[in-house]
Amino acid sequence: MALKVKLMKSFSGSSEDMLATIRGLGLKKFGDERLLKDTPAVRGMVFKVKHLVSLETVSQEAPAPKRRKPRKIVARDRALERLAAKAKA
């Protein structure tokens, strides 16, 4: 089970607390839609901004969040790969 959350109204003029909640849900701009796991934490966040979002329960599973490496680590790995390629050549 998953929740489909869509930002239906503008969040301009909202408090910092609500803006942080909207960002925490992964919604960035008007009309954005996210498929999230149905957990008590997510339901609480949606309840906090229920006047700005629409909520729909869907039967499909929410995708696992992707983790990205910090920019410094990616640059370091690329540099090491280039050095290894030069050493082989």
C-alpha positions in Angstrom: 0.0 0.0 0.0 1.1 3.5 -0.8 -0.2 7.0 -0.6 -0.3 9.3 -3.6 0.2 12.9 -2.3 -0.4 15.9 -4.6 0.2 19.5 -3.9 -3.1 21.1 -4.9 -2.8 24.7 -3.4 -0.1 27.2 -3.3 2.0 27.2 -0.1 2.9 30.9 -0.3 2.2 32.6 3.0 2.5 29.3 4.9 4.5 29.1 8.1 8.1 27.8 8.1 6.8 24.7 9.8 4.4 23.9 7.0 7.1 24.7 4.3 9.4 22.2 6.0 6.7 19.6 6.0 5.9 20.1 2.3 9.7 19.7 1.5 9.8 16.6 3.8 7.1 15.1 1.7 9.2 15.7 -1.4 6.8 18.3 -3.0 8.6 21.2 -4.5 6.1 23.1 -6.6 2.4 23.4 -7.3 1.0 20.2 -9.0 3.9 17.9 -7.8 2.9 14.4 -7.1 4.7 11.7 -5.0 4.1 8.1 -4.2 5.0 7.5 -0.5 5.0 4.6 1.9 1.9 4.5 4.1 3.4 5.0 7.5 2.2 6.9 10.5 4.9 9.5 10.1 3.9 10.3 6.5 0.2 10.3 7.5 1.0 12.8 10.3 2.8 15.1 7.8 -0.1 14.9 5.4 -2.5 15.7 8.2 -0.5 18.8 9.1 -0.8 20.3 5.5 -4.1 18.6 4.6 -5.6 21.9 3.4 -2.8 22.2 0.7 -2.6 18.6 -0.5 -4.8 15.8 -1.8 -4.4 12.3 -0.6 -5.2 9.0 -2.4 -4.5 5.5 -1.3 -3.2 3.2 -4.1 -2.5 -0.5 -4.1 1.0 -0.3 -5.8 4.2 -0.1 -3.7 6.1 3.1 -3.2 9.5 3.2 -4.9 12.6 3.0 -2.6 14.3 6.3 -2.2 17.5 6.8 -4.1 20.6 7.7 -2.2 23.2 9.9 -3.8 26.8 10.4 -2.8 28.0 13.9 -1.8 29.6 15.9 -4.7 33.1 15.7 -3.1 33.0 11.9 -3.0 31.8 11.6 -6.6 34.6 13.9 -7.8 37.2 11.9 -5.8 35.9 8.6 -7.3 36.1 10.0 -10.9 39.6 11.2 -10.3 40.7 7.8 -9.0 39.1 6.1 -12.0 41.1 8.4 -14.4 44.3 7.7 -12.6 43.6 3.9 -12.8 42.9 4.2 -16.5 46.1 6.1 -17.1 48.1 3.5 -15.2 46.7 0.7 -17.3 47.4 2.5 -20.6 
